[in-house]
């Protein structure tokens, strides 16, 4: 499917610093890209209620990584899926008496518009599960050829997780997450799995193909009519577009288990990866959860703040983006009116500082200051260097915002700045933080 229109990104002088990111497996900072081309797979939306602040925080975070990679000289290969057929989507459509596909199409369009407004750079490939059914079917056949699938109740097909000797490599004992089997089982039940289903070989075995049910959309496959499971969808799409091994798998922290663990497990078995070598992603990056009114913002709870509604009410998308970047991508935080108000004020200050440097005739000249004492204005080149340093250190957006805050406050206080310096800071904010001033 089509993504959205890409914003034009200014070219900055020099070259950025190679970004490092915290790996969920080890808890350590690691270089995010392994070669000239940096590859990223980000789990996308299930389109029945998009785009809330949790979505926006997650995808703007990965946008920072894409921008930092490009600034460091990498070509970027970015794939994102859309789970456009799944239980939550079908349940919402049934609840509202709406055709499930019309609901999906509408919410995907809303998501595209929100991402474009927030200046999130689009993935090279935005792939829906429905359009990827042949890819998923082919991938699942590879699992079957390894003997890793089994039939249950005459049609549902499950993956036997015991076929993967590396199961738990992302989130099990010995990793930074350190989940026990008991904790995994509990999380599986909370996050779309069915650990209590009778007849399964192991409670953690995930569904690969769901047999046809009355009233549900179905497609032909080598397993009969039905639809795919969630984890196999991402494993198939990621490896088809990025290869067996790629740089970064990204998503919200609620995807660590079971989704990312089982997607990687599928890939290891289907593609016969050596258990001692990197399989699926080299690095796993996870964003924190956004709360609202004291609870995690989620569709099931209904406590959602939507980007589209804020935009419709007249909120500048750049203020929304600044509100998101005021919090480190790995942190859990709460959306409040105060968070948005602070972002609106910050955006106004930054734009005031840029405006002071705008010469009428377009030349690079200073505006004549008044005679009151004012703080020294940091050099624009120093601002660029400092922002690059912050972004290379695990996408430290709050630290980068503080750098520009200091510059803008000094400019506004002094009333003087060279236009060329203002232009460089403006381009820095745009290229590295996605903030158009």
Secondary structure as GFF3:
##gff-version 3
##sequence-region A 1 437
A	DSSP	beta_strand	20	22	.	.	.	ID=ss1
A	DSSP	beta_strand	29	31	.	.	.	ID=ss2
A	DSSP	beta_strand	37	42	.	.	.	ID=ss3
A	DSSP	alpha_helix	53	71	.	.	.	ID=ss4
A	DSSP	beta_strand	75	82	.	.	.	ID=ss5
A	DSSP	alpha_helix	87	96	.	.	.	ID=ss6
A	DSSP	alpha_helix	100	117	.	.	.	ID=ss7
A	DSSP	beta_strand	125	128	.	.	.	ID=ss8
A	DSSP	alpha_helix	133	145	.	.	.	ID=ss9
A	DSSP	beta_strand	149	152	.	.	.	ID=ss10
A	DSSP	beta_strand	156	159	.	.	.	ID=ss11
A	DSSP	three_ten_helix	161	163	.	.	.	ID=ss12
A	DSSP	alpha_helix	181	190	.	.	.	ID=ss13
A	DSSP	beta_strand	207	211	.	.	.	ID=ss14
A	DSSP	beta_strand	226	228	.	.	.	ID=ss15
A	DSSP	alpha_helix	230	242	.	.	.	ID=ss16
A	DSSP	beta_strand	245	252	.	.	.	ID=ss17
A	DSSP	three_ten_helix	253	255	.	.	.	ID=ss18
A	DSSP	pi_helix	256	260	.	.	.	ID=ss19
A	DSSP	alpha_helix	261	270	.	.	.	ID=ss20
A	DSSP	beta_strand	280	287	.	.	.	ID=ss21
A	DSSP	beta_strand	290	292	.	.	.	ID=ss22
A	DSSP	beta_strand	295	296	.	.	.	ID=ss23
A	DSSP	alpha_helix	307	312	.	.	.	ID=ss24
A	DSSP	alpha_helix	317	325	.	.	.	ID=ss25
A	DSSP	beta_strand	333	334	.	.	.	ID=ss26
A	DSSP	alpha_helix	337	356	.	.	.	ID=ss27
A	DSSP	alpha_helix	380	392	.	.	.	ID=ss28
A	DSSP	alpha_helix	397	414	.	.	.	ID=ss29
A	DSSP	alpha_helix	419	433	.	.	.	ID=ss30
###
